Amino acid sequence: MASVFPFLTAPAGGWITRFAPSPTGLLHLGHVAAALFAREHAEPGGRLLLRIEDIDTQRCQERFIAATLEDLGWLGLRWRDAPRRQSQRMDQYRATLDTLQERDLLYPCFCTRTDIAREAQSSASAPHTAPDGGLLYAGTCRNLSATERAARIGAGQPYALRLDMRRSCALAYGAERRRLTFRDLKRGVCACEPEAFGDIILARRDTPASYHLCVTHDDAAQGVTLVTRGEDLRSATDVHRLLQTLMGWPEPVYAFHPLLCDQNGKRLAKRDGALSIRAMRESGMAPEAVMEMARRAKP
Ligand code: GLU
């Protein structure tokens, strides 16, 4: 698909895009619209990849992976390459964390969610939130001494790994203090402000690699040249550009689509029981009719 920015034209072989659902529920029309958006941008000549983002073992379920693959097949959406499953790539995410750790860009954080919420409540000013709505971490554990860290880890205290945002940005911006940007197919060059996220978590005990880490790693590993995703993930791109720069990974181009809403203007979400593709199928709808609905509702 052409861009209004001539410097953002597709490479000779077309864009490599991906559809990356998280199997936390059944697919709904919003997913199909997102898959179509990714497919359209890969045409003509490019390639659409399928990636199952099942890193969150608490929320993702095997039965939803099976249902996702089945529903996509029923709709006639096909992939040349075998789908990539994030849960099978833990060694690669671990290696990325090791690289960042060797460069002293990560630190262990022992604060619990309750500690962080308490800290935010007791702060004199209103609690600061990151662009994704999460609470900004005050950085309590950033200043622990090496001895203290070793003692707590030795005592078996659980911890998360956080990115030292200030150090990371200083390294990424270099001596010339070159700010990061990303290229949006519709809006052109956009400035990034990863600092607004504070010291983000890149790994936890229950989820040993975070969304930001895995998605950025995989887009590079799979050679994705155009990341298509919902507008709700636009701000996360600032963090992804930082990780790409720190790791020396290629910079993809981005294209964002609006999220589908119901008649009341409320965003379709699996947790609210948005009408699933499975339900439409069981009600007797033909796959072509479902595809047509997604195409019409398409962002
Ligand atoms: N897995 C994410 C989701 O289902 C999409 C990931 C991305 O595009 O960065 O919302």
Residues whose N, C-alpha, C, O or C-beta is under 5 A from the ligand:
A	BS01	LIG	A20 P21 S22 E53 V215 T228 R229
